Amino acid sequence: MTQPLSLNTIEDRHVSPEATSDASRGKVYFNVSPQEWIWNIIFLLSLSLTGLQMPLGNLLVVLLLVRAFKVNREAFVFMLMLTLGGYAYTKPNIHWGVNHMFFMVPFAVIAMCVLKKTLPVKKTIIAYGAFAIITVGMCLVYGAESFYVQLRPMLFYLSFCFFAIALVSFSGEAFDIHRFWTTVFSFMMIACSFYILDAYFFRGWVLVPCSWIDYEGTVSTWNNLYAGGPFGWIPRKYPPGLYPLALLLYPLAKYYKLRWWQWGLIALAMIVSRTSTVLFALVFGYILAQGTFKRYLIYGTLAVVGFFVLYTIDDSMGYSAETEQSTLRISSTINQFFDLADVEDDEDLAEAGTGRMAQVIPSVEYIFSVGRQWVGFGFVDPETKIPSLVVENELVANPDFKYQAVTNVEVTQVKQFLTFGFVGLVIWFVFIFGICFILRGMRFSSYYTNVAIVLMIFGVGGFDSWYNYPGIIMGAMAYSAVLLSNKPLSLEKYAGLRPFLPE
């Protein structure tokens, strides 16, 4: 069982004399050993093999997780997060032969039972339990689909219980949050490199094989690679593999700095993803983590200037005749907000948000017309054949999308509203940000809040956010990292707020 977790604030009795003096120390570079780099590369390559549907990949992932559990528990929980969430390396519900959540959620419930019930753990379990019971109850009572149809997406939705697995993984062990952040840094530098190599060298889906949209048909397997070679078409690689950069923003703002080439890797990877929503969210989260008005002003000004430069460059590169989007998708995204000033009817409004408003308008109108605005429709199968759950969309140009499931919209906040109505929307926000009060007074408590806000902004662009498991598990990981760093054993062994620097 885990060691008790403390709710006490950081006071002199918790922090060593050496730790109190490190407030004046500046930022440091991440320090990753060559051996760690090698093992982390091997693990991500193993996930890539799994995504390419090579059975050997599954075996390697399991063996490497077992090794990490023995030698580096902080790396283990992050690697487990990557495995369960897929993050563009795998499709967990396909490539492992069984939906991960069908065993992850029950295992997490068991973990909650064996955890020592200290006050913060009790509060967390109660909060999650209430959220889960309300979710299941609304699906049973108000869900328009059968409970069987709703079960799989409901398990995805309830995946915040991953926090319990992280806690039980450190039973009797101290947690070093700086070692965890160093692990995240290492993996994300490799992930950015994989994105860049896939786009500019392989020109396809090899190292990050699942960073595509399903309907494009770009399925890549180990014996049938989808790759154009060094001179082929440069694909747009979708950003799930870059989501975990959100876990680095807080430590980068407070404790660490990057070398120029490391910033370059992140920038190039974001260009490859061509996803301005994720870029905006990461920049906003980094500014938010600065913590003082002066730094808000400095970094906010730099961000505005940076986006203006990118906007100017992107706008000058022209628009695609096929997608009507700019090359980097920054100029086209910003211009949509300017176009809102000239909106005269629904057709004009539908063009906003790269077509996302065209999805939203008919579904929102429909939920009010049938009186379900308070409780929603529950989880609806995107391919549902139930006529009352399909809306006709006259605002989209593509006839293939003229008819859509009522909840099949990209904007996460709207999707949440369509699923559970105003009642569920309020409960959703209260749970996500209400549990910040459990962490109140703990060291690093702002870490979870920062990640939670960034994930919420991801959702505006329809990128998982707090509605689907890749985003939810990340939020749970940040939350459990704060809890673990405040265990008495962690406070005793890693008393300082800053990373330990060997003499």
Buried (B, 14 or more C-beta within 10 A) or exposed (E): EBBBBBBEEBEEEBBBEEBBEBEEEEBEEBBBEEEBEEBBBEBBBBBBBBBBBBEEBBEBBEEBBEBBBEEBBBBBBBBBBBBBBBBBBBBBBEBBEEBBBEEBBEBBBEBBEEBBEBEBBBBBBEBBEEBBEBBBEBBEEBBBBEEEBBBBBBBBBBBBBBBBBBBBBBBEBBBBBBBBBBBBBBBBBBBBBBBBBBBEBBBBBBBBBBBBEEEEEBBBEBEEEBBEEEEEEEBBBBBBBBBBBBBBBBBBBBBBEBEEEBEEBBEBBBBBBBBBBBBBBBBBBBBBBBEEEEEEEEBBEEBEEEBEEBBEBBBEEEBEEEEEBBBBBBBBBBBBEEEEEEBEEBEBBBBBBBBBBBBBBBBBEBBEEEEBBEBBBBBBBEEBEBEEBBBEBEBBEEEEBEBBBBBBBBBBBBBBBBBBBEBBBEBBBEBBBEBBEBBEBBBBBBBBBBBBBBBBBBBBBBBBBBBBBBBBBBBBBBBBBBBBBBBBBBBEEBBBBBBBEEE
